Amino acid sequence: MAIVDNLNELTHEVLGDMQFDFDPIEPGEYVCDRCLTARITIDGAWRGLLTLSVPLRFARRFSADWLSVAEADVSQEMARDGLGELINTLGGHFKARFFGKGQLGLPEVMEDNPVPEPVEGVEEALVAHFKCEGFPIRLSVAVRTS
């Protein structure tokens, strides 16, 4: 599965550059409670959706690193904003690596949604599961069908 390997590599580049420990896991190992889910659209020659689901605690840890503050000082709103920035960064890297030109939409962050609800006109094409800093992460790529 070359595309899954590329998605693993891309995510590792983004999170690894931030000095986060990162390992692929099997889908059955992904269990997430108190999750935040972020998604971003990509429109152009390829039209689709990139979706990232993480535990709130990971979003707080990521945001603390991103904002250079103590994890205890990260509010839920700051965690949501940080996750929005992360999906925006992943979306930009994904678009550049696989499709070149195109337009990223605005990030959308939802709470308590470990596996995103299906979106009309969108079909999930690929899912990758990771552990980062010991937290389970689900990253999916969906294609617009209409």
Phi and psi in radians as a Rosetta constraint file:
Dihedral C 1 N 2 CA 2 C 2 CIRCULARHARMONIC -1.063 0.35
Dihedral N 2 CA 2 C 2 N 3 CIRCULARHARMONIC -0.656 0.35
Dihedral C 2 N 3 CA 3 C 3 CIRCULARHARMONIC -1.150 0.35
Dihedral N 3 CA 3 C 3 N 4 CIRCULARHARMONIC -0.736 0.35
Dihedral C 3 N 4 CA 4 C 4 CIRCULARHARMONIC -1.078 0.35
Dihedral N 4 CA 4 C 4 N 5 CIRCULARHARMONIC -0.742 0.35
Dihedral C 4 N 5 CA 5 C 5 CIRCULARHARMONIC -1.063 0.35
Dihedral N 5 CA 5 C 5 N 6 CIRCULARHARMONIC -0.725 0.35
Dihedral C 5 N 6 CA 6 C 6 CIRCULARHARMONIC -1.137 0.35
Dihedral N 6 CA 6 C 6 N 7 CIRCULARHARMONIC -0.672 0.35
Dihedral C 6 N 7 CA 7 C 7 CIRCULARHARMONIC -1.171 0.35
Dihedral N 7 CA 7 C 7 N 8 CIRCULARHARMONIC -0.723 0.35
Dihedral C 7 N 8 CA 8 C 8 CIRCULARHARMONIC -1.032 0.35
Dihedral N 8 CA 8 C 8 N 9 CIRCULARHARMONIC -0.811 0.35
Dihedral C 8 N 9 CA 9 C 9 CIRCULARHARMONIC -1.103 0.35
Dihedral N 9 CA 9 C 9 N 10 CIRCULARHARMONIC -0.776 0.35
Dihedral C 9 N 10 CA 10 C 10 CIRCULARHARMONIC -1.062 0.35
Dihedral N 10 CA 10 C 10 N 11 CIRCULARHARMONIC -0.810 0.35
Dihedral C 10 N 11 CA 11 C 11 CIRCULARHARMONIC -1.161 0.35
Dihedral N 11 CA 11 C 11 N 12 CIRCULARHARMONIC -0.690 0.35
Dihedral C 11 N 12 CA 12 C 12 CIRCULARHARMONIC -1.089 0.35
Dihedral N 12 CA 12 C 12 N 13 CIRCULARHARMONIC -0.690 0.35
Dihedral C 12 N 13 CA 13 C 13 CIRCULARHARMONIC -1.051 0.35
Dihedral N 13 CA 13 C 13 N 14 CIRCULARHARMONIC -0.826 0.35
Dihedral C 13 N 14 CA 14 C 14 CIRCULARHARMONIC -1.180 0.35
Dihedral N 14 CA 14 C 14 N 15 CIRCULARHARMONIC -0.911 0.35
Dihedral C 14 N 15 CA 15 C 15 CIRCULARHARMONIC -1.307 0.35
Dihedral N 15 CA 15 C 15 N 16 CIRCULARHARMONIC -0.630 0.35
Dihedral C 15 N 16 CA 16 C 16 CIRCULARHARMONIC -1.133 0.35
Dihedral N 16 CA 16 C 16 N 17 CIRCULARHARMONIC -0.621 0.35
Dihedral C 16 N 17 CA 17 C 17 CIRCULARHARMONIC -1.096 0.35
Dihedral N 17 CA 17 C 17 N 18 CIRCULARHARMONIC -0.406 0.35
Dihedral C 17 N 18 CA 18 C 18 CIRCULARHARMONIC -1.608 0.35
Dihedral N 18 CA 18 C 18 N 19 CIRCULARHARMONIC 0.168 0.35
Dihedral C 18 N 19 CA 19 C 19 CIRCULARHARMONIC 1.213 0.35
Dihedral N 19 CA 19 C 19 N 20 CIRCULARHARMONIC 0.471 0.35
Dihedral C 19 N 20 CA 20 C 20 CIRCULARHARMONIC -1.568 0.35
Dihedral N 20 CA 20 C 20 N 21 CIRCULARHARMONIC 2.421 0.35
Dihedral C 20 N 21 CA 21 C 21 CIRCULARHARMONIC -1.249 0.35
Dihedral N 21 CA 21 C 21 N 22 CIRCULARHARMONIC 2.440 0.35
Dihedral C 21 N 22 CA 22 C 22 CIRCULARHARMONIC -2.603 0.35
Dihedral N 22 CA 22 C 22 N 23 CIRCULARHARMONIC 2.244 0.35
Dihedral C 22 N 23 CA 23 C 23 CIRCULARHARMONIC -2.519 0.35
Dihedral N 23 CA 23 C 23 N 24 CIRCULARHARMONIC 2.425 0.35
Dihedral C 23 N 24 CA 24 C 24 CIRCULARHARMONIC -1.143 0.35
Dihedral N 24 CA 24 C 24 N 25 CIRCULARHARMONIC 2.605 0.35
Dihedral C 24 N 25 CA 25 C 25 CIRCULARHARMONIC -2.325 0.35
Dihedral N 25 CA 25 C 25 N 26 CIRCULARHARMONIC 2.898 0.35
Dihedral C 25 N 26 CA 26 C 26 CIRCULARHARMONIC -1.323 0.35
Dihedral N 26 CA 26 C 26 N 27 CIRCULARHARMONIC 2.616 0.35
Dihedral C 26 N 27 CA 27 C 27 CIRCULARHARMONIC -0.940 0.35
Dihedral N 27 CA 27 C 27 N 28 CIRCULARHARMONIC -0.645 0.35
Dihedral C 27 N 28 CA 28 C 28 CIRCULARHARMONIC -1.171 0.35
Dihedral N 28 CA 28 C 28 N 29 CIRCULARHARMONIC -0.290 0.35
Dihedral C 28 N 29 CA 29 C 29 CIRCULARHARMONIC -1.455 0.35
Dihedral N 29 CA 29 C 29 N 30 CIRCULARHARMONIC -0.155 0.35
Dihedral C 29 N 30 CA 30 C 30 CIRCULARHARMONIC -1.440 0.35
Dihedral N 30 CA 30 C 30 N 31 CIRCULARHARMONIC 1.876 0.35
Dihedral C 30 N 31 CA 31 C 31 CIRCULARHARMONIC -2.329 0.35
Dihedral N 31 CA 31 C 31 N 32 CIRCULARHARMONIC 2.175 0.35
Dihedral C 31 N 32 CA 32 C 32 CIRCULARHARMONIC -2.363 0.35
Dihedral N 32 CA 32 C 32 N 33 CIRCULARHARMONIC 2.156 0.35
Dihedral C 32 N 33 CA 33 C 33 CIRCULARHARMONIC -2.077 0.35
Dihedral N 33 CA 33 C 33 N 34 CIRCULARHARMONIC 2.670 0.35
Dihedral C 33 N 34 CA 34 C 34 CIRCULARHARMONIC 0.951 0.35
Dihedral N 34 CA 34 C 34 N 35 CIRCULARHARMONIC 0.986 0.35
Dihedral C 34 N 35 CA 35 C 35 CIRCULARHARMONIC -1.601 0.35
Dihedral N 35 CA 35 C 35 N 36 CIRCULARHARMONIC 2.690 0.35
Dihedral C 35 N 36 CA 36 C 36 CIRCULARHARMONIC -2.036 0.35
Dihedral N 36 CA 36 C 36 N 37 CIRCULARHARMONIC 2.455 0.35
Dihedral C 36 N 37 CA 37 C 37 CIRCULARHARMONIC -2.167 0.35
Dihedral N 37 CA 37 C 37 N 38 CIRCULARHARMONIC 2.247 0.35
Dihedral C 37 N 38 CA 38 C 38 CIRCULARHARMONIC -2.049 0.35
Dihedral N 38 CA 38 C 38 N 39 CIRCULARHARMONIC 2.529 0.35
Dihedral C 38 N 39 CA 39 C 39 CIRCULARHARMONIC -2.501 0.35
Dihedral N 39 CA 39 C 39 N 40 CIRCULARHARMONIC 2.722 0.35
Dihedral C 39 N 40 CA 40 C 40 CIRCULARHARMONIC -2.532 0.35
Dihedral N 40 CA 40 C 40 N 41 CIRCULARHARMONIC 2.461 0.35
Dihedral C 40 N 41 CA 41 C 41 CIRCULARHARMONIC -1.602 0.35
Dihedral N 41 CA 41 C 41 N 42 CIRCULARHARMONIC 2.664 0.35
Dihedral C 41 N 42 CA 42 C 42 CIRCULARHARMONIC -2.232 0.35
Dihedral N 42 CA 42 C 42 N 43 CIRCULARHARMONIC 2.194 0.35
Dihedral C 42 N 43 CA 43 C 43 CIRCULARHARMONIC -2.199 0.35
Dihedral N 43 CA 43 C 43 N 44 CIRCULARHARMONIC 2.456 0.35
Dihedral C 43 N 44 CA 44 C 44 CIRCULARHARMONIC 2.786 0.35
Dihedral N 44 CA 44 C 44 N 45 CIRCULARHARMONIC -2.437 0.35
Dihedral C 44 N 45 CA 45 C 45 CIRCULARHARMONIC -1.062 0.35
Dihedral N 45 CA 45 C 45 N 46 CIRCULARHARMONIC -0.583 0.35
Dihedral C 45 N 46 CA 46 C 46 CIRCULARHARMONIC -2.001 0.35
Dihedral N 46 CA 46 C 46 N 47 CIRCULARHARMONIC 2.373 0.35
Dihedral C 46 N 47 CA 47 C 47 CIRCULARHARMONIC -2.114 0.35
Dihedral N 47 CA 47 C 47 N 48 CIRCULARHARMONIC 2.144 0.35
Dihedral C 47 N 48 CA 48 C 48 CIRCULARHARMONIC -2.894 0.35
Dihedral N 48 CA 48 C 48 N 49 CIRCULARHARMONIC -2.855 0.35
Dihedral C 48 N 49 CA 49 C 49 CIRCULARHARMONIC -2.492 0.35
Dihedral N 49 CA 49 C 49 N 50 CIRCULARHARMONIC 2.313 0.35
Dihedral C 49 N 50 CA 50 C 50 CIRCULARHARMONIC -1.904 0.35
Dihedral N 50 CA 50 C 50 N 51 CIRCULARHARMONIC 2.265 0.35
Dihedral C 50 N 51 CA 51 C 51 CIRCULARHARMONIC -2.254 0.35
Dihedral N 51 CA 51 C 51 N 52 CIRCULARHARMONIC 2.361 0.35
Dihedral C 51 N 52 CA 52 C 52 CIRCULARHARMONIC -2.243 0.35
Dihedral N 52 CA 52 C 52 N 53 CIRCULARHARMONIC 2.172 0.35
Dihedral C 52 N 53 CA 53 C 53 CIRCULARHARMONIC -2.056 0.35
Dihedral N 53 CA 53 C 53 N 54 CIRCULARHARMONIC 2.262 0.35
Dihedral C 53 N 54 CA 54 C 54 CIRCULARHARMONIC -2.480 0.35
Dihedral N 54 CA 54 C 54 N 55 CIRCULARHARMONIC 2.737 0.35
Dihedral C 54 N 55 CA 55 C 55 CIRCULARHARMONIC -1.162 0.35
Dihedral N 55 CA 55 C 55 N 56 CIRCULARHARMONIC 2.582 0.35
Dihedral C 55 N 56 CA 56 C 56 CIRCULARHARMONIC -0.936 0.35
Dihedral N 56 CA 56 C 56 N 57 CIRCULARHARMONIC -0.681 0.35
Dihedral C 56 N 57 CA 57 C 57 CIRCULARHARMONIC -1.078 0.35
Dihedral N 57 CA 57 C 57 N 58 CIRCULARHARMONIC -0.663 0.35
Dihedral C 57 N 58 CA 58 C 58 CIRCULARHARMONIC -1.174 0.35
Dihedral N 58 CA 58 C 58 N 59 CIRCULARHARMONIC -0.748 0.35
Dihedral C 58 N 59 CA 59 C 59 CIRCULARHARMONIC -1.037 0.35
Dihedral N 59 CA 59 C 59 N 60 CIRCULARHARMONIC -0.671 0.35
Dihedral C 59 N 60 CA 60 C 60 CIRCULARHARMONIC -1.145 0.35
Dihedral N 60 CA 60 C 60 N 61 CIRCULARHARMONIC -0.774 0.35
Dihedral C 60 N 61 CA 61 C 61 CIRCULARHARMONIC -1.110 0.35
Dihedral N 61 CA 61 C 61 N 62 CIRCULARHARMONIC -0.794 0.35
Dihedral C 61 N 62 CA 62 C 62 CIRCULARHARMONIC -1.045 0.35
Dihedral N 62 CA 62 C 62 N 63 CIRCULARHARMONIC -0.815 0.35
Dihedral C 62 N 63 CA 63 C 63 CIRCULARHARMONIC -1.123 0.35
Dihedral N 63 CA 63 C 63 N 64 CIRCULARHARMONIC -0.667 0.35
Dihedral C 63 N 64 CA 64 C 64 CIRCULARHARMONIC -1.053 0.35
Dihedral N 64 CA 64 C 64 N 65 CIRCULARHARMONIC -0.762 0.35
Dihedral C 64 N 65 CA 65 C 65 CIRCULARHARMONIC -1.137 0.35
Dihedral N 65 CA 65 C 65 N 66 CIRCULARHARMONIC -0.797 0.35
Dihedral C 65 N 66 CA 66 C 66 CIRCULARHARMONIC -1.098 0.35
Dihedral N 66 CA 66 C 66 N 67 CIRCULARHARMONIC -0.707 0.35
Dihedral C 66 N 67 CA 67 C 67 CIRCULARHARMONIC -1.624 0.35
Dihedral N 67 CA 67 C 67 N 68 CIRCULARHARMONIC -0.077 0.35
Dihedral C 67 N 68 CA 68 C 68 CIRCULARHARMONIC 0.980 0.35
Dihedral N 68 CA 68 C 68 N 69 CIRCULARHARMONIC 0.860 0.35
Dihedral C 68 N 69 CA 69 C 69 CIRCULARHARMONIC -2.260 0.35
Dihedral N 69 CA 69 C 69 N 70 CIRCULARHARMONIC 2.925 0.35
Dihedral C 69 N 70 CA 70 C 70 CIRCULARHARMONIC -1.208 0.35
Dihedral N 70 CA 70 C 70 N 71 CIRCULARHARMONIC 2.471 0.35
Dihedral C 70 N 71 CA 71 C 71 CIRCULARHARMONIC -0.972 0.35
Dihedral N 71 CA 71 C 71 N 72 CIRCULARHARMONIC -0.639 0.35
Dihedral C 71 N 72 CA 72 C 72 CIRCULARHARMONIC -1.114 0.35
Dihedral N 72 CA 72 C 72 N 73 CIRCULARHARMONIC -0.365 0.35
Dihedral C 72 N 73 CA 73 C 73 CIRCULARHARMONIC -1.579 0.35
Dihedral N 73 CA 73 C 73 N 74 CIRCULARHARMONIC -0.004 0.35
Dihedral C 73 N 74 CA 74 C 74 CIRCULARHARMONIC -1.538 0.35
Dihedral N 74 CA 74 C 74 N 75 CIRCULARHARMONIC 2.030 0.35
Dihedral C 74 N 75 CA 75 C 75 CIRCULARHARMONIC -1.360 0.35
Dihedral N 75 CA 75 C 75 N 76 CIRCULARHARMONIC 2.963 0.35
Dihedral C 75 N 76 CA 76 C 76 CIRCULARHARMONIC -1.116 0.35
Dihedral N 76 CA 76 C 76 N 77 CIRCULARHARMONIC -0.637 0.35
Dihedral C 76 N 77 CA 77 C 77 CIRCULARHARMONIC -1.127 0.35
Dihedral N 77 CA 77 C 77 N 78 CIRCULARHARMONIC -0.716 0.35
Dihedral C 77 N 78 CA 78 C 78 CIRCULARHARMONIC -1.126 0.35
Dihedral N 78 CA 78 C 78 N 79 CIRCULARHARMONIC -0.666 0.35
Dihedral C 78 N 79 CA 79 C 79 CIRCULARHARMONIC -1.116 0.35
Dihedral N 79 CA 79 C 79 N 80 CIRCULARHARMONIC -0.725 0.35
Dihedral C 79 N 80 CA 80 C 80 CIRCULARHARMONIC -1.091 0.35
Dihedral N 80 CA 80 C 80 N 81 CIRCULARHARMONIC -0.783 0.35
Dihedral C 80 N 81 CA 81 C 81 CIRCULARHARMONIC -1.093 0.35
Dihedral N 81 CA 81 C 81 N 82 CIRCULARHARMONIC -0.730 0.35
Dihedral C 81 N 82 CA 82 C 82 CIRCULARHARMONIC -1.091 0.35
Dihedral N 82 CA 82 C 82 N 83 CIRCULARHARMONIC -0.738 0.35
Dihedral C 82 N 83 CA 83 C 83 CIRCULARHARMONIC -1.156 0.35
Dihedral N 83 CA 83 C 83 N 84 CIRCULARHARMONIC -0.625 0.35
Dihedral C 83 N 84 CA 84 C 84 CIRCULARHARMONIC -1.067 0.35
Dihedral N 84 CA 84 C 84 N 85 CIRCULARHARMONIC -0.711 0.35
Dihedral C 84 N 85 CA 85 C 85 CIRCULARHARMONIC -1.157 0.35
Dihedral N 85 CA 85 C 85 N 86 CIRCULARHARMONIC -0.671 0.35
Dihedral C 85 N 86 CA 86 C 86 CIRCULARHARMONIC -1.129 0.35
Dihedral N 86 CA 86 C 86 N 87 CIRCULARHARMONIC -0.789 0.35
Dihedral C 86 N 87 CA 87 C 87 CIRCULARHARMONIC -1.178 0.35
Dihedral N 87 CA 87 C 87 N 88 CIRCULARHARMONIC -0.573 0.35
Dihedral C 87 N 88 CA 88 C 88 CIRCULARHARMONIC -1.119 0.35
Dihedral N 88 CA 88 C 88 N 89 CIRCULARHARMONIC -0.761 0.35
Dihedral C 88 N 89 CA 89 C 89 CIRCULARHARMONIC -1.129 0.35
Dihedral N 89 CA 89 C 89 N 90 CIRCULARHARMONIC -0.820 0.35
Dihedral C 89 N 90 CA 90 C 90 CIRCULARHARMONIC -1.080 0.35
Dihedral N 90 CA 90 C 90 N 91 CIRCULARHARMONIC -0.736 0.35
Dihedral C 90 N 91 CA 91 C 91 CIRCULARHARMONIC -1.060 0.35
Dihedral N 91 CA 91 C 91 N 92 CIRCULARHARMONIC -0.740 0.35
Dihedral C 91 N 92 CA 92 C 92 CIRCULARHARMONIC -1.122 0.35
Dihedral N 92 CA 92 C 92 N 93 CIRCULARHARMONIC -0.766 0.35
Dihedral C 92 N 93 CA 93 C 93 CIRCULARHARMONIC -1.129 0.35
Dihedral N 93 CA 93 C 93 N 94 CIRCULARHARMONIC -0.755 0.35
Dihedral C 93 N 94 CA 94 C 94 CIRCULARHARMONIC -1.062 0.35
Dihedral N 94 CA 94 C 94 N 95 CIRCULARHARMONIC -0.857 0.35
Dihedral C 94 N 95 CA 95 C 95 CIRCULARHARMONIC -1.055 0.35
Dihedral N 95 CA 95 C 95 N 96 CIRCULARHARMONIC -0.813 0.35
Dihedral C 95 N 96 CA 96 C 96 CIRCULARHARMONIC -1.124 0.35
Dihedral N 96 CA 96 C 96 N 97 CIRCULARHARMONIC -0.721 0.35
Dihedral C 96 N 97 CA 97 C 97 CIRCULARHARMONIC -1.229 0.35
Dihedral N 97 CA 97 C 97 N 98 CIRCULARHARMONIC -0.744 0.35
Dihedral C 97 N 98 CA 98 C 98 CIRCULARHARMONIC -1.777 0.35
Dihedral N 98 CA 98 C 98 N 99 CIRCULARHARMONIC -0.464 0.35
Dihedral C 98 N 99 CA 99 C 99 CIRCULARHARMONIC -2.306 0.35
Dihedral N 99 CA 99 C 99 N 100 CIRCULARHARMONIC -0.141 0.35
Dihedral C 99 N 100 CA 100 C 100 CIRCULARHARMONIC 1.177 0.35
Dihedral N 100 CA 100 C 100 N 101 CIRCULARHARMONIC -1.843 0.35
Dihedral C 100 N 101 CA 101 C 101 CIRCULARHARMONIC -1.311 0.35
Dihedral N 101 CA 101 C 101 N 102 CIRCULARHARMONIC 2.720 0.35
Dihedral C 101 N 102 CA 102 C 102 CIRCULARHARMONIC 2.674 0.35
Dihedral N 102 CA 102 C 102 N 103 CIRCULARHARMONIC 3.046 0.35
Dihedral C 102 N 103 CA 103 C 103 CIRCULARHARMONIC -2.098 0.35
Dihedral N 103 CA 103 C 103 N 104 CIRCULARHARMONIC 2.252 0.35
Dihedral C 103 N 104 CA 104 C 104 CIRCULARHARMONIC -1.516 0.35
Dihedral N 104 CA 104 C 104 N 105 CIRCULARHARMONIC 2.433 0.35
Dihedral C 104 N 105 CA 105 C 105 CIRCULARHARMONIC -1.408 0.35
Dihedral N 105 CA 105 C 105 N 106 CIRCULARHARMONIC -3.036 0.35
Dihedral C 105 N 106 CA 106 C 106 CIRCULARHARMONIC -1.460 0.35
Dihedral N 106 CA 106 C 106 N 107 CIRCULARHARMONIC 2.455 0.35
Dihedral C 106 N 107 CA 107 C 107 CIRCULARHARMONIC -1.127 0.35
Dihedral N 107 CA 107 C 107 N 108 CIRCULARHARMONIC 2.512 0.35
Dihedral C 107 N 108 CA 108 C 108 CIRCULARHARMONIC -2.159 0.35
Dihedral N 108 CA 108 C 108 N 109 CIRCULARHARMONIC 2.291 0.35
Dihedral C 108 N 109 CA 109 C 109 CIRCULARHARMONIC -2.113 0.35
Dihedral N 109 CA 109 C 109 N 110 CIRCULARHARMONIC 2.251 0.35
Dihedral C 109 N 110 CA 110 C 110 CIRCULARHARMONIC -2.120 0.35
Dihedral N 110 CA 110 C 110 N 111 CIRCULARHARMONIC 2.669 0.35
Dihedral C 110 N 111 CA 111 C 111 CIRCULARHARMONIC -1.775 0.35
Dihedral N 111 CA 111 C 111 N 112 CIRCULARHARMONIC 2.700 0.35
Dihedral C 111 N 112 CA 112 C 112 CIRCULARHARMONIC 0.901 0.35
Dihedral N 112 CA 112 C 112 N 113 CIRCULARHARMONIC 0.891 0.35
Dihedral C 112 N 113 CA 113 C 113 CIRCULARHARMONIC -2.452 0.35
Dihedral N 113 CA 113 C 113 N 114 CIRCULARHARMONIC 1.319 0.35
Dihedral C 113 N 114 CA 114 C 114 CIRCULARHARMONIC -1.104 0.35
Dihedral N 114 CA 114 C 114 N 115 CIRCULARHARMONIC -0.554 0.35
Dihedral C 114 N 115 CA 115 C 115 CIRCULARHARMONIC -2.227 0.35
Dihedral N 115 CA 115 C 115 N 116 CIRCULARHARMONIC 1.994 0.35
Dihedral C 115 N 116 CA 116 C 116 CIRCULARHARMONIC -1.023 0.35
Dihedral N 116 CA 116 C 116 N 117 CIRCULARHARMONIC 2.540 0.35
Dihedral C 116 N 117 CA 117 C 117 CIRCULARHARMONIC -1.164 0.35
Dihedral N 117 CA 117 C 117 N 118 CIRCULARHARMONIC 2.552 0.35
Dihedral C 117 N 118 CA 118 C 118 CIRCULARHARMONIC -1.070 0.35
Dihedral N 118 CA 118 C 118 N 119 CIRCULARHARMONIC 2.546 0.35
Dihedral C 118 N 119 CA 119 C 119 CIRCULARHARMONIC -1.892 0.35
Dihedral N 119 CA 119 C 119 N 120 CIRCULARHARMONIC 2.321 0.35
Dihedral C 119 N 120 CA 120 C 120 CIRCULARHARMONIC -1.050 0.35
Dihedral N 120 CA 120 C 120 N 121 CIRCULARHARMONIC 2.328 0.35
Dihedral C 120 N 121 CA 121 C 121 CIRCULARHARMONIC 1.415 0.35
Dihedral N 121 CA 121 C 121 N 122 CIRCULARHARMONIC 0.202 0.35
Dihedral C 121 N 122 CA 122 C 122 CIRCULARHARMONIC -2.298 0.35
Dihedral N 122 CA 122 C 122 N 123 CIRCULARHARMONIC 2.330 0.35
Dihedral C 122 N 123 CA 123 C 123 CIRCULARHARMONIC -2.120 0.35
Dihedral N 123 CA 123 C 123 N 124 CIRCULARHARMONIC 2.147 0.35
Dihedral C 123 N 124 CA 124 C 124 CIRCULARHARMONIC -1.137 0.35
Dihedral N 124 CA 124 C 124 N 125 CIRCULARHARMONIC 2.186 0.35
Dihedral C 124 N 125 CA 125 C 125 CIRCULARHARMONIC -1.864 0.35
Dihedral N 125 CA 125 C 125 N 126 CIRCULARHARMONIC -0.416 0.35
Dihedral C 125 N 126 CA 126 C 126 CIRCULARHARMONIC -2.776 0.35
Dihedral N 126 CA 126 C 126 N 127 CIRCULARHARMONIC 2.402 0.35
Dihedral C 126 N 127 CA 127 C 127 CIRCULARHARMONIC -2.315 0.35
Dihedral N 127 CA 127 C 127 N 128 CIRCULARHARMONIC 2.339 0.35
Dihedral C 127 N 128 CA 128 C 128 CIRCULARHARMONIC -2.149 0.35
Dihedral N 128 CA 128 C 128 N 129 CIRCULARHARMONIC 2.477 0.35
Dihedral C 128 N 129 CA 129 C 129 CIRCULARHARMONIC -2.091 0.35
Dihedral N 129 CA 129 C 129 N 130 CIRCULARHARMONIC 2.428 0.35
Dihedral C 129 N 130 CA 130 C 130 CIRCULARHARMONIC -2.401 0.35
Dihedral N 130 CA 130 C 130 N 131 CIRCULARHARMONIC 2.892 0.35
Dihedral C 130 N 131 CA 131 C 131 CIRCULARHARMONIC -2.108 0.35
Dihedral N 131 CA 131 C 131 N 132 CIRCULARHARMONIC 2.266 0.35
Dihedral C 131 N 132 CA 132 C 132 CIRCULARHARMONIC -2.255 0.35
Dihedral N 132 CA 132 C 132 N 133 CIRCULARHARMONIC 2.121 0.35
Dihedral C 132 N 133 CA 133 C 133 CIRCULARHARMONIC 0.973 0.35
Dihedral N 133 CA 133 C 133 N 134 CIRCULARHARMONIC 0.512 0.35
Dihedral C 133 N 134 CA 134 C 134 CIRCULARHARMONIC 1.491 0.35
Dihedral N 134 CA 134 C 134 N 135 CIRCULARHARMONIC -0.045 0.35
Dihedral C 134 N 135 CA 135 C 135 CIRCULARHARMONIC -1.728 0.35
Dihedral N 135 CA 135 C 135 N 136 CIRCULARHARMONIC 2.439 0.35
Dihedral C 135 N 136 CA 136 C 136 CIRCULARHARMONIC -1.331 0.35
Dihedral N 136 CA 136 C 136 N 137 CIRCULARHARMONIC 2.440 0.35
Dihedral C 136 N 137 CA 137 C 137 CIRCULARHARMONIC -2.298 0.35
Dihedral N 137 CA 137 C 137 N 138 CIRCULARHARMONIC 2.418 0.35
Dihedral C 137 N 138 CA 138 C 138 CIRCULARHARMONIC -2.108 0.35
Dihedral N 138 CA 138 C 138 N 139 CIRCULARHARMONIC 2.142 0.35
Dihedral C 138 N 139 CA 139 C 139 CIRCULARHARMONIC -2.130 0.35
Dihedral N 139 CA 139 C 139 N 140 CIRCULARHARMONIC 2.206 0.35
Dihedral C 139 N 140 CA 140 C 140 CIRCULARHARMONIC -2.241 0.35
Dihedral N 140 CA 140 C 140 N 141 CIRCULARHARMONIC 2.687 0.35
Dihedral C 140 N 141 CA 141 C 141 CIRCULARHARMONIC -2.087 0.35
Dihedral N 141 CA 141 C 141 N 142 CIRCULARHARMONIC 2.224 0.35
Dihedral C 141 N 142 CA 142 C 142 CIRCULARHARMONIC -2.162 0.35
Dihedral N 142 CA 142 C 142 N 143 CIRCULARHARMONIC 2.589 0.35
Dihedral C 142 N 143 CA 143 C 143 CIRCULARHARMONIC -1.889 0.35
Dihedral N 143 CA 143 C 143 N 144 CIRCULARHARMONIC 2.370 0.35
Dihedral C 143 N 144 CA 144 C 144 CIRCULARHARMONIC -1.281 0.35
Dihedral N 144 CA 144 C 144 N 145 CIRCULARHARMONIC 2.204 0.35
Dihedral C 144 N 145 CA 145 C 145 CIRCULARHARMONIC -1.776 0.35
Dihedral N 145 CA 145 C 145 N 146 CIRCULARHARMONIC -0.157 0.35
